[in-house]
Each structure stands twice: as C-alpha cells, then as structure tokens.
Amino acid sequence: NPYWYVSSYGSYGERDLEEFGAAGGRIWRDLREAIGYAPRREDVVVEIGCGVGRLTRAIAADVGHVHAFDISEGMLAVAQRAGLPNATFHRGEGDSLAGVDNGMADLAIAYCVFQHLPSQAVLNRYLDATTSTR
C-alpha cells in the first residue's frame, strides 16, 4: 500500500487516508520549525522521494513551486492526481535531480528516504546539487 509504505505519524494499522494526508501538514510544519525555514511564495523547493505526494501537497500550499522526485511510477501517478498547479513531478532512477538546475532551489527536502538511495555516492551527488547558492 503506497499510502502506508512509510509513515512516521500515526499507526501503520489504520487506513484513514484523510489522517495520512493531514500528517503531511504536520511533518512539513515540524521540518520547517526544526530548520528555521520560513517559506515564501516565490520559493522553489526540491523534494527527493516524494512518494504519493503527502508532503508535496503541504509544501506546495506554502511556496511558489515544488519539484518532486520519486523512483516509483505508481507513487508518482498517485501524487499527480492531487492536481497541484505549482508542482512538477519527476521520475528518476534515484541517482540524479535531472530537470532541476544547480542553484535554482531555495530548499531541498529528503524526508525518510536516504535509506532507499542506492549508494553513498548518490547521496553526495544530491548534496552537491542542492547546496549551490543562487
């Protein structure tokens, strides 16, 4: 079940999609508070490992654009059903951020996904691609 593949808020046993979606808002709030990020309407955010878009929906409500990446076509199909006008979904092999130029993002997020990356080298490439300054 792609909705409950990774869930750090709530029980794995419950299948309440409304609660699952609401957890995305809480996760986004907690992440913003943890790093002291105040979103602006013109910001561009890169989300690595967006899954079904639970966090993407919350991010998109606060910023100008979200570039959301995932390796799973099935999860991306679910995420795209949300019809977010300010989100671009990218399917990748988990080894690059093709489609996003260095320095174009104000924030990059990878929530509960590093364990899925194929190697440390991929993580290093992501870090290099997302730490350039505008």
Summary of the structure (lengths in Angstrom):
residues: 134
radius of gyration: 14.1
end to end distance: 38.6
largest distance: 43.5
contacts: 369
relative contact order: 0.16
helix: 36%
strand: 14%
